[in-house]
Amino acid sequence: MEMVKLLVLLVSVLGMTGGVEWCYESQVSCVNNCKGPDEWKDIASACGGQNQSPINIVTKRVINHTLKPLIMHGYQEFFQSIITNNGHTVKVNLSGDAVIEGAGLSEKYKAMEVHFHWGKNGGPGSEHTIDGERYPMEMHIVHIKETYSTVQEAVKDRTGIAVLGFLYQESDSANKKYDSIINALPQISLPGNKTTLGSVNLEMLLPDDPLARYFRYSGSLTTPDCAESVIWTLFESTIPLSHQQLSAFSDLWFVNGTAMIDNFRPVQPLNGRDVFYSGSNTASVSTLLAVSTLIVTIMTL
């Protein structure tokens, strides 16, 4: 283990050119020339903007909206890709063949990458929170408008990027659909490591529940340069992973020789932005039960 730390530190030293690096709060006390989330605006001014992400979603304050379910094309198609430890997260490159549309999006968006944010050994680690609750992990599927070729092009457009966010919950049993990703993690423990991901499709990574219920708001990328070019869609249904699967992500390493844990940005001020909720057109089970109880009560009076 000590040898691994030494190797990571060596990579870090060789990779630094004297410039100031951005990092997560979990790294700040261990790294020289490292600016944590509170200082990201000193590296990229947009990080101090008024429409930053992630946010805490207060369910009592969302605006019910008749947004239709998202239409997904190519999410069922199997693909092989490269999975990488880029020094900040686990990233899977996508070809752009999978496309989303509808659900209030004015254009089609193609999928370019998947990455994750997590806590420590399965503890709280999502970027977005709901009513103050931080979930163990969060997945982002990053899409750009079909008219663009790269994320770098798309960030210049205020609505150039559409990110689908998914939250995770700990389950008693392992989620076999995630075997290809979990099995690849030991091969990418060090920054810069990459390997071929086993055959997988995007649909396998999604919740089993219908995706009709989601939150929608305008925000930003959650790492520098924090461009405010993102239409966020955060789904209410969660994805189950076992404690062992969630903890496996904590065995990776940042470039500074510390465990890759708590790689999430703190929630940002809402600053008057509206958060919409798509679920107003379909009642939840709890709502239906409450209505049924009320009807029975009225009938017995």
C-alpha positions in Angstrom: 0.0 0.0 0.0 2.8 2.4 0.8 4.5 1.6 -2.5 1.2 2.5 -4.3 1.1 5.9 -2.4 4.7 6.6 -3.5 4.0 5.8 -7.1 1.0 8.1 -7.0 3.0 10.9 -5.5 5.7 10.4 -8.1 3.1 10.7 -10.9 1.8 13.8 -9.2 5.2 15.5 -8.9 6.1 14.7 -12.5 2.7 16.0 -13.7 2.9 19.3 -11.9 4.4 22.3 -13.7 4.1 24.8 -10.9 0.5 25.9 -11.8 -2.3 25.9 -9.3 -4.5 22.7 -9.6 -8.1 22.4 -8.6 -9.1 19.7 -6.2 -11.8 18.5 -3.9 -12.1 19.4 -0.2 -10.9 15.9 0.8 -7.6 16.7 -0.9 -7.0 20.3 0.3 -5.0 19.6 3.4 -2.7 17.1 1.6 -1.8 19.1 -1.5 0.4 22.1 -2.2 -0.8 24.4 -4.9 -4.3 22.9 -4.7 -7.4 25.0 -4.6 -10.5 23.4 -3.1 -14.1 24.2 -4.2 -14.3 27.5 -2.3 -11.4 28.8 -4.4 -12.3 27.4 -7.8 -13.5 30.8 -8.8 -9.9 31.9 -8.6 -9.0 29.4 -11.3 -12.1 29.8 -13.4 -14.3 32.8 -12.9 -17.5 31.0 -14.0 -17.3 28.9 -10.8 -18.4 32.0 -8.9 -21.4 32.5 -11.1 -25.1 32.8 -10.2 -26.3 29.5 -11.9 -23.9 27.0 -10.4 -24.4 23.2 -9.8 -25.0 21.0 -7.9 -27.9 22.3 -5.7 -30.1 21.0 -2.9 -33.5 20.3 -4.2 -36.3 21.3 -1.7 -39.2 19.2 -2.8 -41.8 21.5 -1.2 -40.6 24.4 -3.4 -40.4 22.7 -6.8 -42.8 23.8 -9.5 -45.0 20.9 -10.8 -44.8 20.9 -14.5 -46.3 18.5 -17.1 -43.0 17.5 -18.6 -43.2 14.3 -20.6 -40.9 11.3 -20.1 -37.5 11.4 -21.8 -37.1 9.6 -25.1 -33.9 7.6 -25.3 -32.5 6.3 -28.6 -29.6 3.8 -28.6 -29.5 3.3 -24.9 -30.1 -0.4 -25.5 -27.2 -0.8 -27.8 -24.2 -2.7 -26.4 -20.8 -1.0 -26.8 -17.2 -1.4 -25.8 -15.3 1.7 -24.5 -12.3 2.8 -22.5 -12.8 3.4 -18.7 -10.3 5.8 -17.2 -9.2 7.1 -13.9 -8.6 10.8 -14.9 -7.3 11.9 -11.5 -10.7 13.2 -10.4 -13.2 10.5 -11.2 -14.0 7.4 -13.2 -14.9 8.3 -16.7 -16.3 6.2 -19.6 -16.1 7.7 -23.1 -19.1 7.4 -25.4 -19.4 7.6 -29.1 -22.4 9.9 -29.4 -24.6 7.2 -30.9 -27.0 7.2 -27.9 -29.4 10.2 -28.2 -32.0 11.8 -26.0 -34.9 14.1 -26.9 -38.3 15.3 -25.6 -39.0 16.0 -21.9 -38.9 19.7 -22.6 -35.6 19.6 -24.5 -35.7 21.8 -27.6 -33.3 19.7 -29.6 -31.7 16.2 -29.7 -28.6 15.6 -27.5 -26.0 12.9 -28.0 -24.2 11.1 -25.1 -20.5 11.8 -24.8 -19.4 10.4 -21.4 -20.4 8.8 -18.2 -18.7 9.7 -14.9 -19.3 9.2 -11.2 -19.1 11.1 -7.8 -19.0 9.2 -4.5 -18.2 9.4 -0.8 -16.0 7.2 1.4 -16.6 3.5 1.6 -20.2 3.8 0.6 -20.9 6.8 2.7 -22.6 10.0 1.5 -21.1 11.2 -1.8 -23.7 12.5 -4.3 -23.3 16.0 -5.7 -27.0 16.9 -5.7 -29.0 16.5 -2.5 -32.7 16.2 -2.0 -34.2 17.9 1.0 -30.7 17.9 2.5 -30.1 14.2 2.0 -26.8 13.2 0.3 -26.9 9.8 -1.4 -23.9 7.4 -1.6 -23.1 8.1 -5.2 -24.3 10.0 -8.3 -23.8 9.2 -12.0 -23.8 11.8 -14.7 -24.4 11.0 -18.4 -23.2 14.0 -20.3 -24.9 14.9 -23.6 -24.2 17.7 -26.1 -26.4 19.1 -28.8 -26.1 17.0 -32.0 -24.8 20.0 -33.9 -21.6 20.1 -31.8 -18.7 17.7 -31.9 -17.2 18.2 -28.5 -18.1 19.3 -24.9 -15.6 22.2 -25.4 -17.8 23.5 -28.3 -21.1 22.9 -26.5 -20.2 24.9 -23.4 -20.3 28.1 -25.5 -24.0 27.6 -25.9 -26.2 28.3 -22.8 -28.2 25.2 -23.5 -25.4 23.2 -25.2 -25.2 20.5 -22.6 -27.8 18.2 -21.1 -26.7 16.1 -18.2 -28.8 13.2 -16.8 -28.1 12.7 -13.1 -28.9 9.4 -11.2 -28.6 8.8 -7.5 -27.7 5.5 -5.8 -28.9 3.7 -2.8 -27.2 0.9 -0.9 -28.9 -2.5 -1.3 -28.5 -5.9 0.4 -27.4 -7.6 -2.8 -25.0 -6.8 -5.6 -26.3 -5.2 -8.9 -25.0 -7.6 -11.5 -25.6 -5.1 -14.3 -22.6 -3.1 -12.9 -20.2 -6.1 -12.9 -18.2 -4.8 -16.0 -17.6 -1.4 -14.3 -16.9 -2.8 -10.8 -14.5 -5.4 -12.2 -12.6 -2.8 -14.1 -11.9 -0.6 -11.1 -8.8 -2.5 -9.8 -7.2 -2.0 -13.2 -7.5 1.8 -13.0 -6.5 2.5 -9.4 -3.9 5.0 -10.4 -4.4 8.3 -12.1 -4.0 7.9 -15.9 -4.8 4.2 -15.8 -7.3 3.0 -18.4 -8.7 -0.3 -19.6 -11.3 -1.6 -22.0 -14.7 -1.8 -20.4 -16.6 -5.1 -21.0 -19.7 -5.1 -23.2 -22.3 -2.9 -21.6 -25.2 -0.6 -22.6 -26.4 2.6 -21.0 -29.8 1.1 -20.2 -28.1 -1.4 -17.9 -26.8 1.4 -15.8 -30.2 3.1 -15.3 -32.8 2.5 -12.5 -35.3 -0.4 -13.1 -38.2 1.9 -12.2 -39.8 4.1 -14.9 -38.0 7.4 -15.5 -41.1 9.6 -15.7 -40.3 11.4 -12.4 -37.4 13.9 -12.5 -36.3 17.4 -11.4 -35.2 19.9 -14.0 -33.2 23.2 -13.7 -30.6 25.3 -15.5 -27.1 25.0 -14.0 -23.5 24.4 -14.7 -20.7 21.8 -15.0 -19.7 20.8 -11.4 -16.0 21.0 -12.0 -13.8 23.8 -13.4 -14.4 25.6 -15.6 -18.0 25.4 -14.2 -19.5 26.6 -17.5 -23.2 27.6 -17.0 -24.4 25.7 -20.1 -26.2 22.8 -18.6 -29.8 21.6 -18.6 -30.0 19.4 -15.6 -32.3 16.4 -15.3 -32.1 14.6 -12.0 -34.2 11.5 -11.7 -36.1 10.5 -8.6 -35.7 6.8 -9.0 -32.5 5.5 -7.5 -30.0 2.8 -8.6 -29.2 0.0 -6.1 -25.6 -1.1 -5.5 -24.3 -3.2 -2.6 -22.1 -1.8 0.1 -19.2 -3.7 -1.4 -19.8 -2.3 -4.9 -20.1 1.3 -3.6 -16.9 0.9 -1.5 -14.9 -0.4 -4.5 -14.8 3.2 -5.9 -12.9 4.3 -2.7 -9.9 2.0 -3.7 -8.9 4.5 -6.4 -6.4 7.2 -6.0 -6.2 11.0 -6.7 -3.0 12.4 -8.2 -1.8 13.6 -4.9 -1.4 10.2 -3.3 -4.7 10.2 -1.3 -7.6 7.9 -1.6 -10.2 9.1 -4.2 -13.0 9.7 -1.8 -15.6 12.5 -1.4 -15.1 13.7 -5.0 -18.2 15.9 -5.0 -18.7 19.6 -5.1 -20.7 21.1 -2.2 -24.2 22.3 -3.1 -24.4 25.8 -4.6 -26.9 28.7 -3.9 -30.0 28.5 -6.0 -30.1 32.3 -6.4 -33.8 32.4 -7.4 -33.7 29.7 -10.0 -36.8 27.6 -10.6 -36.6 23.9 -10.1 -39.3 22.0 -12.0 -40.8 18.6 -11.2 -42.2 16.3 -13.9 -44.4 14.2 -11.6 -47.5 16.3 -11.4 -49.3 14.3 -14.1 -48.9 10.9 -12.4 -49.8 10.4 -8.8 -47.4 8.5 -6.6 -48.5 5.4 -4.7 -48.5 7.3 -1.4 -50.8 10.0 -2.9 -53.2 7.4 -4.3 -53.4 5.7 -0.9 -54.0 9.0 0.8 -56.8 9.8 -1.7 -58.4 6.4 -1.2 -58.3 6.8 2.5 -60.0 10.2 2.3 -62.7 8.8 0.0 -63.4 5.9 2.4 -63.6 8.3 5.3 -66.0 10.6 3.5 -68.3 7.6 2.5 -68.5 6.4 6.1 -69.6 9.8 7.5 
